[in-house]
């Protein structure tokens, strides 16, 4: 599975961005998907995840502001980011897991995209 993330860019605090991730292959609907981010000098952290059945989990820091969704017919998962804060600045990665659950740990994912940079200015 190859993952390609897009949609990053520069946004002012309070603004919105929508990240998209498309996947190769015919079995996308069976994968659990997740978004992680890594800020400069920090470890990669969980942002949001969605299982193959649509179960969803969010990091506390983004609850109520970010929304993860998937469109299996398009092999795509998206992350709508609203009310953004400077601390959301990071490289965002999408990831895919062959498992059937909803996963918050990076080690649960089998495939990773290259990441897209999101910068939120104050």
N, C-alpha and C positions, 0 to 999 in steps of 0.2 A: 504494500500500500504506500503510495506517495501522497503527501499532504502539501498543499500550497495555501498559505495564509496571505491575505491581502486586506487593505482597508486602513492601514495605519496612517498616521500623519500627525500634524500639529493642530491642536485645538485649545481654545481658551478654557479656563476653569468655568464650570457650569455648562459647558457645551456637550455635544454628543458626537460619537463616532460609531460606525458599524463595521465590525471585522467579519470577514468571511473566510471560510476554509473549505476548499474542495479536495476531494479524494479520488484517486484512481481506483479501478477495480469494480467488480460487480457485486461485491458482498458488503457494501457500505452499510446497509440497513442492519446488519448483524453486529456492527461495532458500537461500543460505547465511545463517546467522544468527550474531550475535555479541553479546556483552555487554561493555560498557565502563563505566568509572567515573571520576568526577571528584571529587576531594577539594577542600575549600576552599583556594584559593590555588595549586592545582596544575593541571597540564594533564590533559586526558582521557587515560586509559590503557586499554590492552587488558586484558581479564580472561579471556574464554573465547570459543571459536567452534566452530561445527559446520557442516559442509558439507551440501549436499542429500543426499549419499550416506552421511553419518554420520561422516566424518572429523572428528577433534576436536583442538583445540589449547588449551593453557592458558598463562597467564602463570606464570612461575616462582614468583611470590609466592603463588599460590593452588593450585598443584599439590598433590594429595593432600588438599586441604580442600574444594575446590569441584567440583561435577559439573554439566556442561551436558547437557541432553537435549532431544529434540524429539518431539512427537506430531503428525505431519502431518495426521492425521484431525481434529484439534482446532485446527489452525492455531496451534499453541502451541510455545513454547520455554521451558524452565525453567532456573533456576540454583539448585542446592542448595548452600547455604553452611554448612559445618560448622566447628567449632573456630575460631570467628571471633575476630579480634584488633581492638584499637582502630584499627589502621591500615587496616582494611577500611572504616572510616567514609567514606562518599562518596555522591554521587548516582549511581545505577546506570542505565545506558541500554541498551536493546536496539536492535539495528540489523539491517537486512536488505540483502543484496547480491544482485544479479541474476547474479552469477558462480557458477561451479560448483566453486570451490575452497574452501579454509578460509583465512580472512583475518584477519590480526592488526593491520592498519593501518586506522585510521578512514576514511581516504580511499578505501578499497575498498568502502565501504558506500553504498548509494543512499538508504536510508530510515532514519529515526531516530524512536524514541519520545520521550516527554517526560521520562522519568526517574522513578525512585522513590528516596527517601532511605533509606539504611541507616545507623544510628548504633549503634556498638558501644562500650559503656561499659566502663571498666576496673574 
